[in-house]
């Protein structure tokens, strides 16, 4: 309650969806093309329990949503408005229409990672949560640190961004103890070229049921790190809310 999350994504969240209850504000490009992906991500973070199967992690929170264009400058502006956490379920795959990325780019700490680290340095209460990518089964990197590893690109190597891997449903015993959790094979592996452990955390992003943009009552099941990241983002929003209740300030 009283918490606002930010989302940067491709195209526009369907703010009128029934599960949002008027709690979504499309700040950037409100007349743009509606996106099933961005709507699904937003639902995982804040959808109400109507229907119960799509209840998001923080179902009483609000969201401010943006197109991914100019995300860095817009993030700095939102920090001035008190932004604590944002979700970024987009990135650059190892292989695209123009072929695979050059091996020296993959895993490198480059300009995109440095830019987000500078934003984090200037904004000590703000955390960026980002999907790791879905290139886990793509071996396009011709010079990996080790076979089957080293698949993170551009900003996913940032030091102060929380990068999220996609896991299958966790198996939890009747006593509440975690029995096992298995990473989805499509989830992009780290580490970074300078040896840092990335991704930072995993979350359930496999077979996630959430809102989509077809209508105000449409839903679908998607999988990917794009679905795992908002799981973490919504959860961290609750953690900030609780921390503030206990300590009178945010982390």
C-alpha positions in Angstrom: 0.0 0.0 0.0 1.2 3.5 -0.9 4.1 2.1 -3.0 4.8 2.8 -6.6 6.9 0.7 -9.0 8.2 1.8 -12.3 8.4 -0.3 -15.5 10.3 0.4 -18.7 9.4 -2.0 -21.6 8.6 -2.1 -25.3 5.4 -0.3 -26.2 2.4 0.4 -23.9 0.9 -1.4 -20.9 -2.9 -1.8 -21.2 -3.7 0.4 -18.1 -7.4 -0.2 -18.4 -7.1 -3.9 -17.7 -9.5 -5.1 -15.1 -6.8 -6.6 -12.9 -5.1 -3.1 -12.5 -8.1 -1.3 -11.1 -6.9 2.1 -12.3 -3.6 1.8 -10.5 -1.4 2.0 -13.7 -0.3 5.4 -15.2 1.2 5.3 -18.7 3.6 8.2 -18.5 5.4 7.6 -21.7 3.7 7.4 -25.2 0.2 6.8 -23.9 -1.2 6.7 -27.5 1.3 4.1 -28.6 0.8 0.4 -29.5 -0.4 -1.8 -26.7 2.0 -4.6 -25.7 1.1 -8.0 -24.4 4.6 -8.4 -23.0 4.7 -5.1 -21.0 1.1 -5.7 -19.8 2.1 -9.3 -18.6 5.1 -7.9 -16.8 3.1 -5.2 -15.1 0.5 -7.8 -14.0 3.2 -9.9 -12.4 4.2 -7.0 -10.3 0.8 -5.4 -9.3 -2.3 -7.3 -10.6 -5.1 -7.7 -8.1 -6.5 -11.1 -7.1 -9.3 -10.8 -9.6 -9.1 -13.5 -10.8 -7.0 -15.0 -8.1 -4.7 -16.9 -10.6 -3.2 -13.6 -11.8 -2.5 -11.9 -8.4 0.7 -10.0 -8.6 3.5 -9.8 -6.0 2.3 -6.4 -4.8 -1.4 -6.3 -5.6 -2.1 -2.9 -3.9 0.8 -1.0 -5.4 0.6 1.4 -8.3 2.8 1.5 -11.4 4.2 4.2 -13.6 5.1 2.8 -17.0 7.5 4.0 -19.8 8.6 3.0 -23.3 12.2 1.8 -23.2 13.4 4.7 -25.4 15.4 7.2 -23.3 15.2 4.9 -20.3 18.4 6.2 -18.6 17.4 9.9 -18.6 13.8 9.0 -17.7 15.0 6.9 -14.8 17.1 9.8 -13.4 13.9 12.0 -13.6 11.8 9.4 -11.8 14.5 9.2 -9.0 13.7 12.8 -8.3 10.1 11.8 -7.7 11.1 9.2 -5.2 11.5 6.1 -7.3 12.8 3.1 -5.3 12.6 0.2 -7.8 12.1 -0.3 -11.5 11.7 -3.3 -13.8 13.5 -3.7 -17.2 12.5 -6.9 -18.9 14.4 -6.3 -22.2 17.8 -6.6 -23.6 20.0 -7.7 -26.5 20.2 -11.4 -27.4 23.4 -13.1 -28.5 22.0 -13.7 -32.0 19.8 -11.4 -34.0 18.7 -10.6 -37.6 22.2 -9.3 -38.3 23.9 -12.4 -36.9 25.7 -13.1 -33.6 27.2 -10.4 -31.4 31.0 -10.1 -31.5 32.6 -12.3 -28.8 34.4 -9.3 -27.1 31.0 -7.6 -26.5 29.5 -10.5 -24.6 30.2 -10.4 -20.9 32.1 -7.1 -21.2 31.7 -4.2 -18.9 30.8 -1.5 -21.4 29.2 1.8 -21.8 25.6 0.6 -21.1 26.6 -1.1 -17.8 28.6 1.9 -16.7 25.7 4.3 -17.4 23.4 2.3 -15.2 26.0 2.0 -12.5 26.4 5.8 -12.5 22.7 6.2 -12.1 22.8 3.8 -9.1 25.7 5.7 -7.6 23.8 9.0 -7.9 20.6 7.4 -6.5 21.5 5.4 -3.4 17.8 4.5 -2.6 17.1 3.3 -6.1 17.5 -0.3 -7.5 17.2 -1.3 -11.1 15.9 -4.9 -11.7 16.6 -6.4 -15.1 16.0 -9.7 -16.9 19.2 -11.6 -17.7 18.1 -12.7 -21.2 16.9 -15.9 -22.8 20.1 -17.0 -24.7 20.9 -19.9 -22.4 20.8 -22.4 -25.2 22.5 -20.1 -27.7 26.2 -20.9 -28.1 27.0 -18.0 -30.4 29.8 -16.7 -28.2 32.9 -18.0 -30.0 35.2 -17.2 -27.1 33.3 -17.8 -23.8 35.0 -17.9 -20.4 33.9 -21.6 -20.3 31.7 -23.7 -22.6 28.0 -23.0 -21.9 28.7 -19.8 -19.9 29.4 -16.1 -20.6 26.1 -15.0 -22.3 25.3 -11.7 -20.7 25.2 -8.6 -22.9 25.4 -4.8 -22.5 23.8 -3.5 -19.3 23.4 -7.0 -17.8 27.0 -6.8 -16.6 26.3 -3.7 -14.5 27.7 -4.0 -10.9 24.7 -2.3 -9.1 21.8 -3.6 -11.2 20.0 -6.7 -9.9 20.0 -9.1 -12.8 17.5 -11.9 -12.6 17.7 -15.5 -14.0 14.6 -17.6 -14.9 14.0 -20.6 -12.7 11.4 -23.4 -12.8 8.8 -23.6 -10.0 10.6 -24.3 -6.7 9.8 -27.5 -4.8 9.0 -26.7 -1.2 8.3 -29.3 1.5 5.3 -29.3 3.8 7.5 -27.8 6.5 8.3 -24.8 4.3 11.9 -25.8 3.5 13.1 -25.5 0.0 13.7 -28.9 -1.5 15.1 -28.0 -4.9 15.0 -25.4 -7.6 16.1 -25.8 -11.2 17.2 -23.0 -13.6 15.4 -22.9 -16.9 17.9 -23.9 -19.6 16.9 -20.9 -21.7 18.1 -18.5 -19.0 21.3 -16.6 -20.0 24.3 -17.6 -18.0 27.1 -15.4 -16.5 29.6 -14.7 -15.2 31.0 -11.3 -16.5 34.3 -11.2 -18.3 35.9 -9.6 -15.2 34.9 -12.6 -13.1 31.9 -11.2 -11.2 29.0 -13.5 -10.4 26.0 -12.6 -12.6 23.0 -13.1 -12.6 22.4 -12.0 -9.0 19.3 -14.0 -8.2 16.8 -16.3 -9.8 13.0 -16.2 -9.7 10.1 -18.2 -11.1 9.7 -17.1 -14.7 8.5 -20.4 -16.2 4.8 -20.7 -17.0 3.7 -17.5 -15.4 0.1 -16.6 -15.8 -0.7 -12.9 -16.0 -2.6 -10.1 -17.9 -2.1 -9.4 -21.6 -3.2 -6.5 -23.8 -5.8 -8.1 -26.1 -8.7 -7.0 -23.9 -9.5 -5.8 -20.4 -10.1 -9.4 -19.3 -7.4 -11.3 -21.3 -4.6 -13.4 -19.7 -1.9 -15.7 -20.9 1.0 -17.9 -19.8 4.5 -16.8 -20.7 8.0 -17.9 -19.8 11.4 -16.2 -19.8 13.6 -13.9 -17.7 11.2 -11.2 -18.6 8.7 -13.0 -16.4 11.2 -13.7 -13.6 12.4 -10.1 -13.2 8.9 -8.6 -12.3 8.5 -11.4 -9.7 11.6 -10.0 -8.0 10.7 -6.4 -8.5 7.2 -6.7 -7.0 8.6 -8.7 -4.1 11.3 -6.1 -3.4 8.7 -3.4 -3.4 7.0 -5.2 -0.5 10.4 -5.5 1.2 10.9 -1.7 1.0 7.4 -1.1 2.3 8.0 -3.3 5.3 11.5 -1.9 6.0 10.1 1.6 6.1 7.3 0.5 8.5 9.9 -0.9 10.9 12.7 1.6 10.5 11.0 4.8 9.3 13.1 5.0 6.2 13.8 3.1 3.0 16.9 1.0 2.3 
